[in-house]
Amino acid sequence: MLIKEFIEKFEDDFPLATQEPWDNSGIQIGDDNQVLREVYISLDCDIFHIKEAIKSKCNLIICHHPLFFDEIKSLTKDSFYYKAIELAIKNDITIYANHTPFDKSRYGMKKTPLLRMARNINYNFYQEEDGYGVMAEIEPSSIVLVMMEIIKELSPYPNLEFIRTYKVNDRPIEKVAYIGGSGADFINTAKKAGADLFITADIKYHDAELAHRLDLNLIDLGHDLSELHFVDIVSKFCQGISVKYESSYETFRSMNLKKL
C-alpha cells in the first residue's frame, strides 16, 4: 500500500473538505508515493515524535495538531522548523495532520472515552452537520462521582493531576456536554443545550467566570488530555486495515514536565 492510498482510506472517515478555513490539515511534508512501511501515531508532532518514528522504522506520522499553522517567513539552522523539516526529509518521513475534520467527524473526537458513562448520546448538539462536540445523558450523579468516572476512563493518559473542576451548584449531573480542545467559546452553547456540566479544555479565568454566572459546572481536562483518544482511534483504524503502527501518548506538556 502506498502512503497516499492509506491517506485516501483515512479521509473516507475524516474528509479534508470539512476542515475550517483557518486549519491546515493534510500532508505537512513528505512523499505520499512511497510504499507505506509503518505508521507512527501521536497527538502532536515534535522533534521527539519524528525521532521516535525513525527508531520504529515508520515512514508516516499521523498527528492531530498540524506541524505548520502559521506562515514560515524564515528557516534558520537552530530553529524548530528547520530541525523538524531536515529530520523528516533526511529520513523519508511523511507527516500528515488531521485536525478539524477529525474534531467534527462522528468517528473522531466525538468518540471520547467519557461517553462510556452515557445512556444516550446526541452527536450534533452544536449544529446539525459537521459540528463540534456531543451531549451525553448519564445516570444522575454528583460532580464528585462524575470526576471519579472521568479519571477512571482517562487513566491510560498522562497529566491527570492537572484536571480542574469548577463546581457552581450541588444539583445532580444528568446532561454532560463535551468538546475536545479549546472549547471555551461554546460555554453559552452548552448552557442553551441544557447541559449540567461542560467538559472541555483551555478554560481561562473569565471563561470560568461566565460559566459561574450561567450556573454551569465546568471541567477543564487540559488540551492534550481532552484529545488523546485521537491516538486510540487512529490505532484502531490501522488495525482495521491491517497496517502496522506505533503510537505515543507523549505530548508537548508531558514531555516538558519531565524536564522539571
TANOR-V782157 format. One record per residue. N is the residue number from 1. RES is the residue in one small letter. PHI is phi as a letter, one per 40 degrees, with the letter a starting at -180 (* if undefined). D_FIRST is the distance of its C-alpha to the first C-alpha in whole Angstrom. Layout:
BEGIN
n = {N | N}
res = {RES | RES}
phi = {PHI | PHI}
d_first = {D_FIRST | D_FIRST}
END
This chain:
BEGIN
n = {1 | 2 | 3 | 4 | 5 | 6 | 7 | 8 | 9 | 10 | 11 | 12 | 13 | 14 | 15 | 16 | 17 | 18 | 19 | 20 | 21 | 22 | 23 | 24 | 25 | 26 | 27 | 28 | 29 | 30 | 31 | 32 | 33 | 34 | 35 | 36 | 37 | 38 | 39 | 40 | 41 | 42 | 43 | 44 | 45 | 46 | 47 | 48 | 49 | 50 | 51 | 52 | 53 | 54 | 55 | 56 | 57 | 58 | 59 | 60 | 61 | 62 | 63 | 64 | 65 | 66 | 67 | 68 | 69 | 70 | 71 | 72 | 73 | 74 | 75 | 76 | 77 | 78 | 79 | 80 | 81 | 82 | 83 | 84 | 85 | 86 | 87 | 88 | 89 | 90 | 91 | 92 | 93 | 94 | 95 | 96 | 97 | 98 | 99 | 100 | 101 | 102 | 103 | 104 | 105 | 106 | 107 | 108 | 109 | 110 | 111 | 112 | 113 | 114 | 115 | 116 | 117 | 118 | 119 | 120 | 121 | 122 | 123 | 124 | 125 | 126 | 127 | 128 | 129 | 130 | 131 | 132 | 133 | 134 | 135 | 136 | 137 | 138 | 139 | 140 | 141 | 142 | 143 | 144 | 145 | 146 | 147 | 148 | 149 | 150 | 151 | 152 | 153 | 154 | 155 | 156 | 157 | 158 | 159 | 160 | 161 | 162 | 163 | 164 | 165 | 166 | 167 | 168 | 169 | 170 | 171 | 172 | 173 | 174 | 175 | 176 | 177 | 178 | 179 | 180 | 181 | 182 | 183 | 184 | 185 | 186 | 187 | 188 | 189 | 190 | 191 | 192 | 193 | 194 | 195 | 196 | 197 | 198 | 199 | 200 | 201 | 202 | 203 | 204 | 205 | 206 | 207 | 208 | 209 | 210 | 211 | 212 | 213 | 214 | 215 | 216 | 217 | 218 | 219 | 220 | 221 | 222 | 223 | 224 | 225 | 226 | 227 | 228 | 229 | 230 | 231 | 232 | 233 | 234 | 235 | 236 | 237 | 238 | 239 | 240 | 241 | 242 | 243 | 244 | 245 | 246 | 247 | 248 | 249 | 250 | 251 | 252 | 253 | 254 | 255 | 256 | 257 | 258 | 259 | 260}
res = {m | l | i | k | e | f | i | e | k | f | e | d | d | f | p | l | a | t | q | e | p | w | d | n | s | g | i | q | i | g | d | d | n | q | v | l | r | e | v | y | i | s | l | d | c | d | i | f | h | i | k | e | a | i | k | s | k | c | n | l | i | i | c | h | h | p | l | f | f | d | e | i | k | s | l | t | k | d | s | f | y | y | k | a | i | e | l | a | i | k | n | d | i | t | i | y | a | n | h | t | p | f | d | k | s | r | y | g | m | k | k | t | p | l | l | r | m | a | r | n | i | n | y | n | f | y | q | e | e | d | g | y | g | v | m | a | e | i | e | p | s | s | i | v | l | v | m | m | e | i | i | k | e | l | s | p | y | p | n | l | e | f | i | r | t | y | k | v | n | d | r | p | i | e | k | v | a | y | i | g | g | s | g | a | d | f | i | n | t | a | k | k | a | g | a | d | l | f | i | t | a | d | i | k | y | h | d | a | e | l | a | h | r | l | d | l | n | l | i | d | l | g | h | d | l | s | e | l | h | f | v | d | i | v | s | k | f | c | q | g | i | s | v | k | y | e | s | s | y | e | t | f | r | s | m | n | l | k | k | l}
phi = {* | c | d | c | c | c | c | d | c | c | c | c | c | b | c | c | c | c | c | c | d | c | c | b | c | h | c | c | a | h | b | c | c | c | c | c | c | a | b | b | b | a | c | b | b | b | d | d | c | c | c | c | c | c | d | c | g | c | b | b | b | b | b | c | c | d | c | b | b | c | c | c | b | a | b | b | d | c | c | d | c | d | c | c | c | c | c | c | c | c | b | f | c | c | b | b | b | b | b | c | c | c | d | c | c | c | c | b | c | c | c | d | c | c | c | c | c | c | b | a | b | b | c | b | c | c | a | c | b | f | c | b | g | b | b | b | c | b | c | d | a | c | c | c | c | c | c | c | c | c | c | c | c | c | d | c | c | c | g | c | c | c | c | b | b | b | c | b | a | b | c | c | c | b | b | b | c | b | b | c | g | c | b | c | c | b | c | c | c | c | c | c | c | g | c | c | a | b | b | a | a | g | c | c | d | c | c | c | c | c | c | c | c | c | g | b | c | b | b | b | c | g | d | c | c | c | b | c | c | d | c | c | c | c | c | c | c | c | d | c | b | f | b | c | a | b | b | a | c | c | b | d | c | c | c | c | c | c | c | c}
d_first = {0 | 4 | 7 | 8 | 6 | 7 | 10 | 11 | 11 | 13 | 15 | 16 | 18 | 19 | 20 | 21 | 23 | 25 | 26 | 29 | 31 | 31 | 28 | 25 | 22 | 18 | 17 | 20 | 19 | 16 | 14 | 11 | 10 | 9 | 6 | 6 | 9 | 10 | 12 | 16 | 18 | 21 | 24 | 25 | 23 | 26 | 26 | 26 | 23 | 21 | 23 | 22 | 18 | 19 | 21 | 18 | 16 | 14 | 12 | 12 | 15 | 16 | 20 | 22 | 25 | 24 | 24 | 26 | 29 | 32 | 32 | 32 | 35 | 35 | 33 | 36 | 35 | 36 | 34 | 31 | 29 | 30 | 29 | 26 | 24 | 25 | 24 | 20 | 20 | 22 | 19 | 16 | 16 | 14 | 17 | 16 | 19 | 20 | 24 | 26 | 23 | 23 | 26 | 27 | 25 | 26 | 23 | 23 | 26 | 29 | 27 | 30 | 31 | 34 | 34 | 34 | 38 | 38 | 40 | 39 | 36 | 36 | 33 | 35 | 38 | 37 | 37 | 35 | 32 | 29 | 32 | 32 | 33 | 35 | 38 | 38 | 42 | 43 | 46 | 48 | 48 | 50 | 48 | 48 | 46 | 44 | 43 | 43 | 40 | 38 | 39 | 38 | 35 | 33 | 35 | 31 | 31 | 33 | 36 | 38 | 41 | 41 | 41 | 44 | 46 | 48 | 50 | 53 | 54 | 55 | 54 | 51 | 47 | 46 | 44 | 41 | 39 | 36 | 34 | 32 | 32 | 35 | 37 | 41 | 41 | 40 | 44 | 46 | 43 | 43 | 46 | 47 | 44 | 47 | 45 | 47 | 44 | 42 | 39 | 37 | 37 | 39 | 42 | 45 | 49 | 49 | 47 | 48 | 51 | 50 | 49 | 52 | 54 | 52 | 53 | 49 | 48 | 45 | 42 | 40 | 37 | 36 | 33 | 31 | 32 | 32 | 28 | 27 | 26 | 23 | 21 | 22 | 20 | 17 | 17 | 18 | 15 | 12 | 14 | 14 | 11 | 11 | 9 | 12 | 14 | 17 | 20 | 23 | 26 | 28 | 29 | 31 | 34 | 33 | 33 | 36 | 38 | 37 | 39 | 42}
END
